[in-house]
Amino acid sequence: MYQSDITQFLNQLKQQKPSLEAEQRQGRALLWDKQPIDLDERATQQAARVPQTPYVYYQNF
Protein backbone atom coordinates (compact mmCIF):
# COMPACT_ATOMS: atom_id res chain seq x y z
CA MET A 1 0.00 0.00 0.00
CA TYR A 2 1.37 3.40 -1.00
CA GLN A 3 2.13 6.00 1.68
CA SER A 4 3.28 9.48 0.86
CA ASP A 5 6.48 10.91 2.28
CA ILE A 6 4.50 13.10 4.66
CA THR A 7 2.48 10.16 5.99
CA GLN A 8 5.66 8.18 6.50
CA PHE A 9 7.25 11.12 8.31
CA LEU A 10 4.23 11.55 10.60
CA ASN A 11 4.09 7.85 11.42
CA GLN A 12 7.81 7.83 12.17
CA LEU A 13 7.46 10.95 14.34
CA LYS A 14 4.62 9.35 16.33
CA GLN A 15 6.74 6.24 16.89
CA GLN A 16 9.68 8.31 18.10
CA LYS A 17 7.57 10.51 20.36
CA PRO A 18 4.42 8.68 21.55
CA SER A 19 3.39 11.57 23.83
CA LEU A 20 3.07 13.97 20.89
CA GLU A 21 -0.74 13.78 20.59
CA ALA A 22 -1.23 14.29 24.34
CA GLU A 23 1.04 17.35 24.24
CA GLN A 24 -0.91 18.74 21.29
CA ARG A 25 -4.19 18.27 23.17
CA GLN A 26 -2.76 20.06 26.23
CA GLY A 27 -1.64 22.97 24.06
CA ARG A 28 -5.05 23.22 22.44
CA ALA A 29 -6.77 23.16 25.82
CA LEU A 30 -4.46 25.90 27.06
CA LEU A 31 -5.04 28.25 24.13
CA TRP A 32 -8.42 27.48 22.61
CA ASP A 33 -10.75 25.56 24.92
CA LYS A 34 -12.34 28.26 27.07
CA GLN A 35 -14.98 28.17 29.79
CA PRO A 36 -18.48 29.39 28.89
CA ILE A 37 -19.11 33.10 29.48
CA ASP A 38 -21.30 34.04 32.43
CA LEU A 39 -23.71 36.57 30.88
CA ASP A 40 -24.69 38.17 34.21
CA GLU A 41 -21.06 38.77 35.14
CA ARG A 42 -20.31 40.15 31.69
CA ALA A 43 -23.22 42.59 31.92
CA THR A 44 -21.93 43.75 35.32
CA GLN A 45 -18.46 44.28 33.86
CA GLN A 46 -19.84 46.23 30.89
CA ALA A 47 -21.91 48.45 33.20
CA ALA A 48 -18.84 49.19 35.36
CA ARG A 49 -16.71 50.39 32.45
CA VAL A 50 -15.68 54.04 32.44
CA PRO A 51 -16.28 55.68 29.06
CA GLN A 52 -13.10 56.67 27.29
CA THR A 53 -12.58 60.20 26.02
CA PRO A 54 -12.21 60.64 22.25
CA TYR A 55 -8.54 61.56 22.49
CA VAL A 56 -6.97 59.80 25.46
CA TYR A 57 -3.65 61.63 25.57
CA TYR A 58 -5.10 65.07 26.32
CA GLN A 59 -7.83 64.79 28.91
CA ASN A 60 -7.65 68.35 30.22
CA PHE A 61 -9.43 69.88 27.22
DSSP file (Angstrom, degrees, kcal/mol; ACC not computed):
  #  RESIDUE AA STRUCTURE BP1 BP2  ACC     N-H-->O    O-->H-N    N-H-->O    O-->H-N    TCO  KAPPA ALPHA  PHI   PSI    X-CA   Y-CA   Z-CA
    1    1 A M              0   0    0      0, 0.0     2,-0.2     0, 0.0     0, 0.0   0.000 360.0 360.0 360.0 133.9    0.0    0.0    0.0
    2    2 A Y        -     0   0    0      1,-0.0     2,-0.4     0, 0.0     0, 0.0  -0.503 360.0-175.9 -76.5 137.6    1.4    3.4   -1.0
    3    3 A Q        -     0   0    0     -2,-0.2    -1,-0.0     4,-0.0     0, 0.0  -1.000  23.6-124.6-130.6 133.1    2.1    6.0    1.7
    4    4 A S     >  -     0   0    0     -2,-0.4     4,-2.3     1,-0.1     5,-0.2  -0.188  28.7-105.8 -69.0 167.4    3.3    9.5    0.9
    5    5 A D  H  > S+     0   0    0      1,-0.2     4,-2.5     2,-0.2     5,-0.1   0.876 121.4  52.3 -61.8 -37.7    6.5   10.9    2.3
    6    6 A I  H  > S+     0   0    0      2,-0.2     4,-2.7     1,-0.2    -1,-0.2   0.917 108.9  48.9 -66.7 -42.9    4.5   13.1    4.7
    7    7 A T  H  > S+     0   0    0      2,-0.2     4,-2.4     1,-0.2    -2,-0.2   0.906 112.2  49.0 -63.4 -41.2    2.5   10.2    6.0
    8    8 A Q  H  X S+     0   0    0     -4,-2.3     4,-2.4     2,-0.2    -2,-0.2   0.917 111.3  50.0 -63.1 -43.0    5.7    8.2    6.5
    9    9 A F  H  X S+     0   0    0     -4,-2.5     4,-2.6     2,-0.2    -2,-0.2   0.927 111.8  47.6 -61.6 -45.5    7.2   11.1    8.3
   10   10 A L  H  X S+     0   0    0     -4,-2.7     4,-2.4     2,-0.2    -2,-0.2   0.906 112.2  48.9 -64.2 -42.0    4.2   11.6   10.6
   11   11 A N  H  X S+     0   0    0     -4,-2.4     4,-1.7     2,-0.2    -1,-0.2   0.905 113.0  47.8 -63.2 -41.0    4.1    7.9   11.4
   12   12 A Q  H  X S+     0   0    0     -4,-2.4     4,-2.1     2,-0.2    -2,-0.2   0.896 111.0  51.3 -66.2 -40.6    7.8    7.8   12.2
   13   13 A L  H  X S+     0   0    0     -4,-2.6     4,-2.3     1,-0.2    -2,-0.2   0.904 109.0  50.6 -63.2 -42.2    7.5   10.9   14.3
   14   14 A K  H  < S+     0   0    0     -4,-2.4    -1,-0.2     1,-0.2    -2,-0.2   0.841 110.3  50.3 -65.5 -33.0    4.6    9.4   16.3
   15   15 A Q  H  < S+     0   0    0     -4,-1.7    -1,-0.2     1,-0.2    -2,-0.2   0.887 113.2  45.4 -71.0 -38.2    6.7    6.2   16.9
   16   16 A Q  H  < S+     0   0    0     -4,-2.1    -2,-0.2     1,-0.3    -1,-0.2   0.840 127.3  27.5 -72.8 -32.9    9.7    8.3   18.1
   17   17 A K    ><  +     0   0    0     -4,-2.3     3,-1.6    -5,-0.2    -1,-0.3  -0.746  64.9 175.0-133.0  84.7    7.6   10.5   20.4
   18   18 A P  T 3  S+     0   0    0      0, 0.0     3,-0.4     0, 0.0     4,-0.3   0.718  78.6  61.6 -65.8 -20.8    4.4    8.7   21.6
   19   19 A S  T 3> S+     0   0    0      1,-0.2     4,-2.2     2,-0.1     5,-0.2   0.390  74.7 100.5 -85.7   5.5    3.4   11.6   23.8
   20   20 A L  H <> S+     0   0    0     -3,-1.6     4,-2.2     1,-0.2    -1,-0.2   0.908  80.0  47.7 -59.7 -47.0    3.1   14.0   20.9
   21   21 A E  H  > S+     0   0    0     -3,-0.4     4,-2.3    -4,-0.2    -1,-0.2   0.895 111.4  50.9 -64.0 -39.9   -0.7   13.8   20.6
   22   22 A A  H  > S+     0   0    0     -4,-0.3     4,-2.1     1,-0.2    -1,-0.2   0.901 110.4  49.6 -64.4 -39.9   -1.2   14.3   24.3
   23   23 A E  H  X S+     0   0    0     -4,-2.2     4,-2.2     2,-0.2    -2,-0.2   0.892 109.8  51.4 -64.9 -39.4    1.0   17.3   24.2
   24   24 A Q  H  X S+     0   0    0     -4,-2.2     4,-2.3     1,-0.2    -2,-0.2   0.907 109.4  50.0 -64.0 -41.2   -0.9   18.7   21.3
   25   25 A R  H  X S+     0   0    0     -4,-2.3     4,-2.4     2,-0.2    -2,-0.2   0.886 109.8  51.0 -64.9 -38.6   -4.2   18.3   23.2
   26   26 A Q  H  X S+     0   0    0     -4,-2.1     4,-2.0     2,-0.2    -2,-0.2   0.907 110.4  49.5 -64.5 -41.4   -2.8   20.1   26.2
   27   27 A G  H  X S+     0   0    0     -4,-2.2     4,-2.0     2,-0.2     5,-0.3   0.898 111.0  49.1 -64.6 -40.7   -1.6   23.0   24.1
   28   28 A R  H  X>S+     0   0    0     -4,-2.3     4,-3.2     1,-0.2     5,-1.4   0.920 110.8  50.1 -64.6 -43.2   -5.0   23.2   22.4
   29   29 A A  H  <5S+     0   0    0     -4,-2.4    -1,-0.2     1,-0.2    -2,-0.2   0.872 110.8  50.9 -62.8 -36.5   -6.8   23.2   25.8
   30   30 A L  H  <5S+     0   0    0     -4,-2.0    -1,-0.2    -5,-0.2    -2,-0.2   0.896 124.3  24.9 -67.8 -40.7   -4.5   25.9   27.1
   31   31 A L  H  <5S+     0   0    0     -4,-2.0    -2,-0.2    -5,-0.1    -3,-0.2   0.802 134.0  19.2 -98.3 -31.9   -5.0   28.2   24.1
   32   32 A W  T  <5S+     0   0    0     -4,-3.2     2,-1.0    -5,-0.3    -3,-0.2   0.784  94.8  83.9-116.9 -35.0   -8.4   27.5   22.6
   33   33 A D      < +     0   0    0     -5,-1.4     2,-0.3     0, 0.0    -1,-0.1  -0.640  61.7 177.4 -81.1 105.4  -10.8   25.6   24.9
   34   34 A K        -     0   0    0     -2,-1.0     3,-0.1     1,-0.1    -3,-0.0  -0.710  31.9-104.6-109.9 157.8  -12.3   28.3   27.1
   35   35 A Q        -     0   0    0     -2,-0.3    -1,-0.1     1,-0.1     0, 0.0  -0.441  50.0 -90.4 -73.0 152.0  -15.0   28.2   29.8
   36   36 A P        -     0   0    0      0, 0.0     2,-0.4     0, 0.0    -1,-0.1  -0.306  46.5-106.8 -62.0 149.1  -18.5   29.4   28.9
   37   37 A I        -     0   0    0     -3,-0.1     2,-0.8     1,-0.0     3,-0.1  -0.631  21.0-132.6 -82.2 131.9  -19.1   33.1   29.5
   38   38 A D     >  -     0   0    0     -2,-0.4     4,-2.2     1,-0.2     5,-0.2  -0.766  16.3-159.3 -82.4 112.0  -21.3   34.0   32.4
   39   39 A L  H  > S+     0   0    0     -2,-0.8     4,-2.1     1,-0.2    -1,-0.2   0.837  87.4  52.8 -67.3 -34.2  -23.7   36.6   30.9
   40   40 A D  H  > S+     0   0    0      2,-0.2     4,-2.0     1,-0.2    -1,-0.2   0.924 111.4  46.2 -66.6 -43.3  -24.7   38.2   34.2
   41   41 A E  H  > S+     0   0    0      1,-0.2     4,-2.3     2,-0.2    -2,-0.2   0.893 111.8  51.9 -65.9 -38.8  -21.1   38.8   35.1
   42   42 A R  H  X S+     0   0    0     -4,-2.2     4,-2.5     2,-0.2    -1,-0.2   0.896 108.3  50.8 -65.1 -39.9  -20.3   40.2   31.7
   43   43 A A  H  X S+     0   0    0     -4,-2.1     4,-2.1     2,-0.2    -1,-0.2   0.893 110.0  50.7 -64.0 -38.8  -23.2   42.6   31.9
   44   44 A T  H  X S+     0   0    0     -4,-2.0     4,-1.4     2,-0.2    -2,-0.2   0.910 111.0  48.5 -64.2 -42.0  -21.9   43.7   35.3
   45   45 A Q  H  X S+     0   0    0     -4,-2.3     4,-0.5     1,-0.2    -2,-0.2   0.902 111.1  49.8 -65.4 -41.2  -18.5   44.3   33.9
   46   46 A Q  H >< S+     0   0    0     -4,-2.5     3,-0.8     1,-0.2    -1,-0.2   0.887 110.2  50.8 -65.1 -38.3  -19.8   46.2   30.9
   47   47 A A  H 3< S+     0   0    0     -4,-2.1    -1,-0.2     1,-0.2    -2,-0.2   0.799 107.8  54.0 -68.9 -28.4  -21.9   48.5   33.2
   48   48 A A  H 3< S+     0   0    0     -4,-1.4    -1,-0.2    -5,-0.1    -2,-0.2   0.531  82.8 114.2 -84.7  -6.4  -18.8   49.2   35.4
   49   49 A R    <<  -     0   0    0     -3,-0.8    -3,-0.0    -4,-0.5    -4,-0.0  -0.380  64.8-132.3 -68.2 141.7  -16.7   50.4   32.5
   50   50 A V        -     0   0    0     -2,-0.1    -1,-0.1     1,-0.0    -2,-0.1  -0.825  28.9-112.9 -92.3 128.9  -15.7   54.0   32.4
   51   51 A P        -     0   0    0      0, 0.0     2,-0.3     0, 0.0    -1,-0.0  -0.361  30.3-127.1 -64.9 140.3  -16.3   55.7   29.1
   52   52 A Q        -     0   0    0      1,-0.1     4,-0.0    -2,-0.1    -3,-0.0  -0.657  19.5-116.5 -89.9 141.5  -13.1   56.7   27.3
   53   53 A T        -     0   0    0     -2,-0.3     3,-0.3     1,-0.1    -1,-0.1  -0.357  29.1-110.4 -71.6 157.5  -12.6   60.2   26.0
   54   54 A P  S    S+     0   0    0      0, 0.0     2,-0.5     0, 0.0    -1,-0.1   0.871 111.8  30.7 -60.4 -37.4  -12.2   60.6   22.3
   55   55 A Y  S >  S-     0   0    0      3,-0.2     3,-0.8     1,-0.1    -2,-0.1  -0.907  73.8-168.9-124.4 103.8   -8.5   61.6   22.5
   56   56 A V  T 3  S+     0   0    0     -2,-0.5     3,-0.2    -3,-0.3    -1,-0.1   0.669  76.7  63.3 -71.7 -20.2   -7.0   59.8   25.5
   57   57 A Y  T 3  S+     0   0    0      1,-0.2     2,-0.6     2,-0.1    -1,-0.2   0.786 106.0  42.7 -80.2 -25.9   -3.7   61.6   25.6
   58   58 A Y    <   +     0   0    0     -3,-0.8     3,-0.4     1,-0.1    -1,-0.2  -0.852  60.5 156.2-121.1  94.9   -5.1   65.1   26.3
   59   59 A Q        +     0   0    0     -2,-0.6    -1,-0.1    -3,-0.2    -2,-0.1   0.435  60.5  75.7 -99.2   0.3   -7.8   64.8   28.9
   60   60 A N              0   0    0      1,-0.2    -1,-0.2     0, 0.0    -2,-0.0   0.453 360.0 360.0 -90.5  -0.4   -7.7   68.4   30.2
   61   61 A F              0   0    0     -3,-0.4    -1,-0.2     0, 0.0    -2,-0.1   0.446 360.0 360.0 -93.1 360.0   -9.4   69.9   27.2
